[in-house]
């Protein structure tokens, strides 16, 4: 979290920019117990608006409601999905029934899985196990237990699945998940969040896919320049700083109009130039370079994880400021030694990992700071070496 802008975590509703329309769309779907998929690039505020606005509103709007938030970012198998769902279910129970006496009564309504309840100095801990073994319950048993609880207690449930595109990589996961959701005989709303559009397309857009044409769609777009500029000016004013609209646009575009990246940069401007009034572009450029220098160690760790061919590919992408064809002659000039087929495989791998994204038909590095790091340090060092 910064001094004047919020980043590196979930944002509260007051810190979200240009989210009112999306909030209204989402809440309208949720309150009518619909299923909805929420699209948007990473770091665009999807999880913040769902968790800190929609989920909170759901939990407080009626007493007969429960919500489960589950993040599949690290899931790579059906077992991982079951583990994440089990952990999320236990957390939801603890949040919905915080009183120890109340939750003991609730746990009696859960079927197929065994609650493990432990009193601690700060309250209690809750985990869920298989009935006869000290192991994570199977996924069907988790869904059956959720349904049994909701039916017994007459609860409406909000199910939130974040980074849902990861199940596209898991064999048969889509069909299993769709079947389990459809078999829940309860009043429910489901929100699915995702940031990797090409993987989400495989889940929702292909006629043969289990989730084809599933649910309603809400998509978070880039914040209009003038709206983010007003948002930034309001916060920079607290630091005794302002910037021109033209300069604001330059740096918004340089940071791919990603809210997280923009908040980080303008917070740095506010703390570095406090009480300096209007900040000229030259000073803003200096701030950007200093912020990049301060982040060099962290970015170098990320950079070191890539193979030599991946570095070559990413360097070419950074130098070209994006490319519409990674097999074209212009791009190939900077990727000597990588075949066309090799370039396609690298692109797929980097897109699957969220390192490269497609914006308006152009492939680009998703992290604007990593792109700037490559241009400042890696390509320069290569030129010096040669």
Residue, then its C-alpha position, 0 to 999 in steps of 0.5 A: x500500500x502506498x501513501x496516496x494511492x493503494x496497490x499491492x493488495x485488494x482495494x477498498x471500494x473508495x479506492x477503486x477507479x471507474x468501477x461503479x458501472x461494473x459494480x451495478x452490473x455484477x450486483x444485479x446479476x448476483x441478487x437475481x441468483x444468476x451466473x456471471x463471468x467477469x473478464x479483465x486484464x490482471x491488476x484491473x481490480x476484478x478481485x477487489x470489486x468482487x471481494x470488497x464490494x459484491x461479496x460484502x454486500x451479499x453477506x450483509x444484505x440477508x441473514x440467510x446467506x453464505x459466500x465462498x471465495x476460491x482462488x485457483x491460481x495455483x491449481x494444477x490437478x483435480x486434487x488441487x481444486x478439491x484442496x482449494x475448495x475445501x479450504x475455502x469452504x472451511x473459511x466461509x463457515x468460520x466467517x459466516x458462523x464466528x461464534x463457537x457454539x453456533x458453528x458446532x451446531x452448523x457442523x452437524x449439518x455437514x454430510x460426507x466430510x468430517x469437520x476438525x474443530x480446534x479451540x485456540x487462544x484467539x478463537x478456533x480453527x476449522x479444517x475439513x477432512x474425509x470421513x474415514x481418513x485424514x485426507x482432503x475430501x474429494x471434490x464431489x463430497x465438498x460440493x455435496x456438503x455445501x449443498x447439504x448445508x444450504x438445504x438444511x439451513x435454507x441458505x442462499x450461496x454466492x460461489x466465487x471462483x478466481x483465476x478460473x482459466x487455470x482449470x483449462x489446463x487440467x484434464x477433464x476439470x471443466x466437465x467435472x466442475x460444470x456437472x457439480x455446479x449444475x447438480x447443486x439443488x440450492x439457490x445460488x449465484x456464481x461469479x467466475x473471474x479470469x484474466x487470461x483471455x485466450x484460456x477463457x475463450x477455450x472454456x467459454x467460447x468453443x462449442x464443444x467446451x462444457x462451459x460453452x455459452x455459460x452465464x452472463x458476461x461482464x468485462x472490465x475495460x481500460x479506464x478512460x484517460x480523463x477519468x483516471x487523470x481526475x482520480x490521480x489528481x485528487x490523490x496527488x492534491x493531498x501530496x501538494x502535487x499536480x500533473x498536466x493532463x497531457x503528461x498524465x496520458x503519456x504515463x498512463x499509456x506507458x504503463x499500459x493503462x493498468x491501474x495497479x501499475x499507474x497507482x504505483x507510479x503516481x504514488x511514487x511521484x507524490x512521495x518523491x515530489x511532495x509539495x512541489x506543485x505542478x510536476x513537469x514531464x522531465x521530473x516525471x521521467x526522472x521519477x519513473x527511472x528512479x522507481x525502475x532502479x528501486x525495483x531492479x532487484x525484484x525484476x531481475x529475479x523475475x528475468x532470471x527465471x526465463x530461458x535464453x530463448x524466452x529472454x530473446x523473445x521478450x527482448x524483441x517484444x520490448x524493442x518492437x513495443x508490441x507485435x501483431x505477428x511474431x513470425x513476421x520478418x520485422x520481429x524475426x530480425x530480433x529473434x535470430x536463432x529461434x524458428x517460427x515454430x519455436x517462436x509460436x511455442x514460446x508465445x503460447x507458453x508466455x501467454x499461458x503464464x500471463x507474461x505476454x498478453x494481447x491488447x487490440x491484436x498486439x502482443x505485448x509484455x503484460x508487466x510494463x515495469x518488466x518491459x522497461x527493465x528489459x529496455x533499460x538493462x538487458x538490451x543495453x547490457x547486450x549492446x555493451x557486451x557486443 
